[in-house]
Amino acid sequence: MITVQQIMTTDLITLTPETEIIKAAEILLTNRINGAPVVGEGGRLVGILCQSDLVAQQKNLPVPTIFSLLEGYIQLSSRKIEKQVQKIAALTVAEAMTPDPVTVRPDTGIDAVAALMVDNNFHTLPVVDGEQLVGIVGKEDVLRTLIGPG
């Protein structure tokens, strides 16, 4: 069985929580990658930033957060709305990233990775050994296993 360790990328492009959104977008586009792990103090994985997190900045909110009813104002409070607003208004990676991302270990089988990607619409999964970020595996890595060694 093929494992993550055999197909993962170990030459990592990472971001920090303080990285500005525009710089993060440049990094993803320049390197033609869908996402990058976000590392904090001591290189510990704290999140992941994907292109979809950046695309969210171009999105309009589906409902107003405040509306008027009978000459009074009602504020809608929802964690989901707050999170969307935060992503839309993000100036740094910390504000737009997905914190505590789903991860895989180096010995995880490719079948489990494929299931995670398909079932959850993940394009990129950080690979950790304990708390240490050791690689990243993407859909392209999984697809390459179909064509075999080249």
Secondary structure, 3 states (H helix, E strand, C coil): CCEHHHHCECCCCCECCCCEHHHHHHHHHHCCCCEEEEECHHHEEEEEEEHHHHHHHHCCCCCCCEEEECCEEEECCCHHHHHHHHHHCCCEHHHHCEECCCCECCCCEHHHHHHHHHHHCCCEEEEEECCEEEEEEEHHHHHHHHHCCC
